[in-house]
Amino acid sequence: MTTGVPTSTAPRRRSPARTFVPLAVAAWLILEIWLLSLLARAGGGLAVALAIAGGLLLGVVVIKRAGRRAFQNLTQTFQQAQAGRAPAPQQTGSGNGLMMLGGLLLILPGLLSDVAGLLLLLPPVRAWVGRRATGTLERKMAAAPAGPFGDAFQQARIHQHDGMVVQGEVIREDAARRPGTGPDTGYRPPLAP
């Protein structure tokens, strides 16, 4: 008997990112712990505590400063829009997102994350990373298929308890044909007393 559902489904392949990202995070954590233990051997526990506390304080200052700059930029953009002027375009890499990411990396305990955070605080590095991220995003957006929101709703799927996926669309025509029937025709209490 044919039901339209394939009886044998091939196992889905696991994406490489789902395999390598956890391994990379684990390797990074092991390397961070190893570097902190080397610092502890060379300078003692006080050196490790000072390095972690210094990174934390510097990261908080950087994030606070970047947030203040972002709020000032937003305020200026709103004031220019209210005055009828077009806001001045920002150059790539001059935004505050990468500076906040650098501050977050400084807050994380570890020497590698501190070095990466300090590198992101340098304007040339921040501009280079911003250009690379913008280029990657533009390539991904250009490769994505174009379409209206209707395509997204047509791709909606209903997951049943047995794991089967049924694609479908519900169209109610009976309520639209008969006047006086439907959810909007009943008694409604007034909105204000």
Secondary structure as UniProt FT lines:
FT   HELIX           16..43
FT   HELIX           45..82
FT   TURN            83..84
FT   TURN            92..93
FT   HELIX           97..107
FT   HELIX           111..121
FT   HELIX           123..143
FT   HELIX           149..154
FT   STRAND          157..159
FT   TURN            161..162
FT   STRAND          165..167
FT   HELIX           174..177
FT   TURN            179..180
FT   TURN            183..184
//
